[in-house]
């Protein structure tokens, strides 16, 4: 779906954690060394349920901010409502093609 619409994107590993305040610089550096591109808090649970139920599951992450540097980069979260709406439409279309 993303290719068909010419939407730039990256496919990669994500680090799922339930410990927001335990994401130390050392742990983050290890995950980056392992090839992780993102960190989020929900995917593992969804993948586990999908595996248990024997159903397909994919995840589309929208990087609303960036915590990889020394300073938080909010990336203008409030200024991107239209982009998020367009991504939602693309995600819905992708689901229909699974």
C-alpha positions in Angstrom: 0.0 0.0 0.0 2.7 2.5 0.9 4.7 1.7 -2.2 1.6 1.9 -4.4 1.0 5.4 -3.1 4.6 6.5 -3.2 4.8 7.0 0.6 8.4 7.0 1.9 8.8 4.5 4.7 11.3 2.3 6.6 10.9 -1.3 7.6 12.8 -2.4 10.7 12.9 -3.7 14.2 11.1 -2.1 17.2 11.9 -2.4 20.9 8.7 -3.0 22.9 8.9 -2.1 26.6 6.4 -1.5 29.3 8.9 0.5 31.3 8.8 4.1 30.1 11.1 5.4 32.8 13.5 2.5 32.6 14.7 3.3 29.1 18.2 4.1 30.1 20.8 5.4 27.6 22.7 2.1 28.0 19.6 0.0 27.2 18.7 2.2 24.2 22.3 1.9 22.9 22.1 -1.9 23.1 18.8 -1.9 21.2 20.2 0.4 18.5 23.2 -2.0 18.2 20.7 -4.9 17.8 19.1 -3.0 14.9 16.1 -1.4 16.6 14.8 1.7 14.9 12.0 2.6 17.3 10.7 2.1 20.9 7.1 1.7 21.7 4.8 0.1 24.3 2.2 -2.1 22.7 3.5 -4.3 19.8 4.6 -7.3 21.8 1.1 -7.8 23.3 -0.5 -7.5 19.9 1.9 -9.9 18.2 1.5 -12.4 21.0 -2.3 -12.4 20.7 -2.1 -12.6 16.9 0.3 -15.6 17.2 -1.9 -17.3 19.7 -5.0 -16.8 17.5 -3.2 -17.8 14.3 -3.9 -14.5 12.6 -1.8 -12.0 10.6 -0.7 -8.9 12.3 1.4 -6.0 11.1 2.3 -2.7 12.7 2.6 0.8 11.2 4.4 3.2 13.5 4.1 7.0 13.2 7.1 8.6 14.8 5.5 11.6 16.5 8.6 12.6 18.4 12.3 11.7 18.7 14.0 10.9 22.0 17.2 9.5 20.5 19.3 12.6 21.1 20.2 14.6 24.1 17.2 16.9 23.7 13.6 15.9 23.1 12.5 16.6 19.5 8.7 17.0 19.5 8.7 17.2 15.7 5.8 19.6 15.7 3.3 16.9 16.7 0.4 19.4 16.8 1.2 20.6 13.2 0.7 17.2 11.6 -3.0 16.3 12.0 -3.5 16.0 8.2 -0.6 13.7 7.9 -1.9 11.4 10.6 -5.3 11.3 9.0 -3.7 10.3 5.7 -1.7 7.6 7.4 -4.9 6.3 9.0 -6.5 6.0 5.6 -3.4 4.1 4.3 -3.4 1.8 7.3 -7.1 1.0 6.8 -6.4 0.3 3.1 -3.5 -2.0 4.0 -5.6 -3.9 6.5 -8.1 -4.7 3.7 -5.4 -6.2 1.6 -4.1 -8.6 4.3 
